[in-house]
Amino acid sequence: MLHRIHRWCTSDPKRERQLKIFLFVLPFVIVAGLLMMKFVTPGYYFRFAIREDGLAEYLTAFCFLLASIFFLLSWRAADFLGNRLLSFGFLAAGVLLFLAFGEEISWGQRILDIQTPAGMAEANRQGEITLHNLNAVQGRLIYIALSTSFLGAFGWVIFGLLPVRARDRLVEVGVRRLIPDWFLSSYFLVLFVVFSAMTYLQRPLIAIFGDALRKGGAYFVSGDQEPVEAIFALGVLLFALRIPRCHRRPTAITPSPTNQIRRSTQNARPRHPASPAHDIHLGKRLTPSGSLRAARFVSA
């Protein structure tokens, strides 16, 4: 099914170019709609975008889960081909994305109504059985998110600036397949810009625009990261879908016994010496030495 969709998308160069432009612009359209919803209908924005266990959170978890499956399938294909670097990269991505899926839904804690142990509740900022909300971990995750989103947004630019030999070498060892293409960079760019603004530009923006930007509270709230993470997760899923998974190791074709007997019979038949008249329709003629040379057909 996926291969048929891929063939349909890439069979026409114009259609493929239009699809890439659509995928690149889509995150910006979503962000524009979210900003409009935030200022015009803040109630709907809270209900659908930033609410805990809301639509954005479950969409993020679903995309992470599917991307994890596709990366693990790619790991098996790369391992079959003997590419250790790609195999390790796909395996690490698959495991990390599965962990992100579990952390996003708190490992089903609210769905299954599981109580948080007392010791973990004290060390966790939200009182959940999650690792990313631990007091010792949460402050460092922002830098991991910024680094990952930066590489996803600008990795193709950095790759293009490298010397030709370095690019050829990275393509040869398979590193290029770990870098998202330009039309997927916008999904990572949105996360990088929003997280950078939430981390470093919150106070300067409020100081410059004052109450017009504050709107009765902080311009960025902690829940604003939920729809941005959903856009990021969608980009990761699209990237995982783009990685080819159905590889085949080339194998030598062994002729069947029937074909071997047929070939030996054909070789045993007596062959009549070819004449120039016999080979003239093939555009060839026999020289006195017996070798074949190309000849042009010239009518008498």
C-alpha positions in Angstrom: 0.0 0.0 0.0 2.7 2.5 1.0 4.8 1.6 -2.1 1.8 2.2 -4.3 1.3 5.7 -2.7 5.0 6.4 -3.1 4.9 5.4 -6.8 1.9 7.6 -7.4 3.5 10.6 -5.7 6.8 10.3 -7.5 5.7 9.1 -11.0 4.9 12.7 -12.1 7.7 15.2 -11.4 5.2 18.1 -11.2 3.0 16.3 -8.8 6.0 15.4 -6.6 7.2 19.0 -6.5 3.7 20.2 -5.6 3.4 17.6 -2.8 6.8 18.7 -1.4 5.8 22.3 -1.3 2.5 21.4 0.3 4.3 19.4 3.0 6.7 22.3 3.6 4.0 24.9 4.0 1.6 22.8 6.1 3.2 23.4 9.5 3.1 27.2 9.1 -0.6 27.0 8.1 -1.3 24.9 11.3 0.6 27.4 13.5 -1.3 30.4 11.9 -4.6 28.6 12.7 -3.5 27.9 16.2 -2.5 31.5 16.9 -5.8 32.7 15.5 -7.7 30.2 17.7 -5.6 31.3 20.7 -6.6 35.0 20.4 -10.1 34.7 19.0 -11.5 31.6 20.7 -9.2 30.8 23.7 -11.8 28.4 25.1 -11.6 26.1 22.0 -7.8 26.5 21.9 -7.6 25.2 25.5 -10.0 22.4 24.9 -8.5 21.0 21.6 -4.9 22.1 21.7 -3.3 22.4 25.2 -5.6 20.4 27.5 -4.0 17.4 29.2 -5.1 14.2 27.5 -6.4 16.4 24.6 -6.4 15.9 20.9 -2.8 17.3 20.4 -1.3 15.0 23.0 -2.9 11.8 21.7 -2.0 12.8 18.1 1.6 13.2 19.2 1.6 9.8 20.9 0.0 8.1 17.9 2.6 9.6 15.5 5.5 8.6 17.8 4.2 5.1 17.9 3.8 4.7 14.2 7.2 6.3 13.6 8.8 3.9 16.1 7.3 0.9 14.2 8.6 2.1 10.8 12.1 2.9 12.2 12.3 -0.6 13.7 11.3 -2.1 10.3 14.0 0.0 8.7 16.4 -1.3 11.3 15.7 -4.9 10.3 16.2 -4.0 6.6 19.5 -2.2 7.3 20.7 -5.0 9.5 19.9 -7.5 6.8 22.0 -5.5 4.4 24.9 -5.4 6.8 25.0 -1.5 7.2 25.8 -1.3 10.9 25.7 2.5 11.1 22.2 2.8 9.6 21.1 -0.2 11.6 22.2 1.4 14.9 20.6 4.7 13.9 17.3 3.2 13.0 17.3 1.0 16.1 18.1 4.0 18.4 15.4 6.1 16.8 12.8 3.3 17.1 13.5 2.7 20.8 13.6 6.4 21.7 10.4 7.1 19.8 8.6 4.2 21.6 9.8 5.7 24.9 8.5 9.1 23.8 5.1 7.5 23.0 4.9 6.0 26.5 6.0 9.2 28.2 3.5 11.2 26.2 0.5 9.2 27.5 2.2 8.8 31.0 2.4 5.0 30.2 -1.4 4.8 30.4 -1.5 5.9 34.0 -4.6 8.1 33.6 -6.3 5.6 31.2 -5.7 2.6 33.6 -6.1 4.7 36.7 -2.7 3.8 38.2 -1.6 5.5 41.3 1.9 7.1 41.4 4.2 5.7 44.1 4.9 8.2 46.9 8.6 8.5 46.2 8.2 9.2 42.5 5.3 11.6 43.2 7.6 13.8 45.3 10.4 13.8 42.6 8.0 14.3 39.7 6.8 17.8 38.9 3.4 16.5 37.8 3.1 13.6 40.2 3.2 11.0 37.4 5.1 7.9 36.6 7.0 9.6 33.8 10.7 10.2 33.5 10.7 13.5 31.5 8.9 15.2 34.4 11.4 14.3 37.0 12.9 17.3 38.7 16.5 16.2 37.8 15.6 15.6 34.1 13.1 18.1 33.0 15.5 21.1 33.0 17.8 19.3 30.6 15.2 18.0 28.2 14.8 21.5 26.6 18.3 21.4 25.4 17.9 18.0 23.9 14.7 19.1 22.2 16.4 22.3 20.8 19.4 20.3 19.5 17.2 17.6 17.8 14.9 20.2 16.2 17.9 22.3 15.1 19.5 19.3 13.3 16.1 18.3 11.8 15.5 21.9 10.5 19.0 22.8 9.3 20.7 19.4 8.8 20.1 19.5 5.0 21.6 23.0 4.8 24.7 21.9 6.8 25.0 18.8 4.5 24.9 21.0 1.4 27.7 23.2 2.7 30.1 20.3 3.2 32.9 19.6 0.7 31.9 17.2 -2.1 34.1 14.4 -0.8 32.6 14.7 2.6 29.1 14.6 1.2 29.9 11.6 -1.0 31.4 9.8 2.0 28.3 10.5 4.1 26.0 9.2 1.3 28.2 6.1 1.0 28.0 5.1 4.6 24.3 6.0 4.8 24.3 9.1 7.1 22.4 11.1 4.5 19.4 8.9 5.2 19.3 10.1 8.8 18.9 13.8 7.7 15.4 15.0 6.9 14.9 16.6 3.5 14.2 20.3 3.0 10.4 19.9 2.7 10.3 18.2 6.1 12.5 20.7 7.8 9.6 23.0 8.6 8.1 20.5 11.1 11.4 20.7 13.1 11.8 24.4 12.6 8.4 25.2 14.3 9.5 23.3 17.4 12.9 25.0 17.5 11.5 28.5 17.1 8.7 28.0 19.7 10.8 26.3 22.3 13.6 28.9 21.8 11.0 31.7 22.3 9.5 30.0 25.4 12.9 29.5 26.9 14.8 32.7 26.0 12.3 35.3 24.6 9.4 35.2 27.0 10.5 38.1 29.2 11.9 40.3 26.3 8.7 40.0 24.4 6.6 41.0 27.4 8.9 43.8 28.1 8.6 45.2 24.6 4.9 44.7 23.9 3.6 44.9 27.5 0.0 44.2 28.2 -0.9 44.1 24.5 1.0 40.8 24.3 0.3 39.6 27.8 -3.5 39.3 27.4 -4.0 38.9 31.1 -1.2 36.4 31.5 2.0 35.1 30.0 2.1 35.0 26.2 3.5 31.5 26.3 2.1 28.9 28.7 3.4 25.4 29.4 0.5 23.9 27.4 1.5 25.7 24.2 4.1 23.1 23.6 1.5 20.4 23.1 0.4 21.4 19.5 4.0 22.2 18.6 5.0 18.7 19.7 2.2 17.3 17.6 3.6 19.1 14.5 7.1 17.8 15.4 5.8 14.2 15.8 4.0 14.4 12.4 7.3 15.5 10.8 9.1 12.5 12.4 6.4 10.2 11.1 6.7 11.5 7.6 10.5 11.2 7.8 10.1 7.6 8.9 7.7 6.8 6.1 10.2 8.3 3.6 13.0 5.9 4.6 13.0 2.9 2.2 12.4 -0.3 4.1 11.9 -3.1 1.5 15.5 -3.7 0.6 16.7 -6.9 -1.0 20.2 -8.2 -0.9 21.2 -9.1 -4.4 21.5 -12.9 -4.8 23.0 -14.9 -7.7 20.5 -16.6 -9.9 21.1 -20.3 -10.1 19.9 -21.9 -13.3 17.5 -24.8 -12.9 18.4 -28.3 -14.0 15.9 -28.0 -16.9 17.6 -24.9 -18.2 21.0 -26.5 -17.8 20.0 -29.5 -19.9 18.4 -27.2 -22.5 21.6 -25.1 -22.7 23.8 -28.1 -23.0 21.6 -29.5 -25.8 21.8 -26.2 -27.7 25.5 -26.1 -27.3 25.8 -29.7 -28.7 24.0 -28.9 -31.9 26.2 -28.4 -34.9 26.5 -24.8 -36.0 26.8 -23.9 -39.6 29.3 -21.3 -40.5 27.7 -17.9 -40.9 28.1 -16.1 -44.2 28.1 -12.3 -44.8 24.8 -12.7 -46.5 23.4 -14.4 -43.5 24.5 -11.6 -41.1 23.8 -8.6 -43.3 20.3 -8.2 -41.9 21.9 -7.9 -38.4 24.1 -5.1 -39.5 27.2 -7.2 -39.2 29.6 -9.0 -41.5 32.3 -11.6 -41.1 35.9 -10.5 -41.8 38.4 -13.0 -43.2 39.8 -13.3 -39.6 36.5 -14.6 -38.4 35.7 -11.6 -36.0 32.5 -9.7 -36.1 32.4 -6.0 -37.0 29.5 -3.6 -37.3 28.5 -2.8 -40.8 26.0 -0.5 -42.4 23.4 -1.9 -44.6 23.9 -0.4 -48.1 21.3 -1.1 -50.7 22.5 -2.0 -54.2 
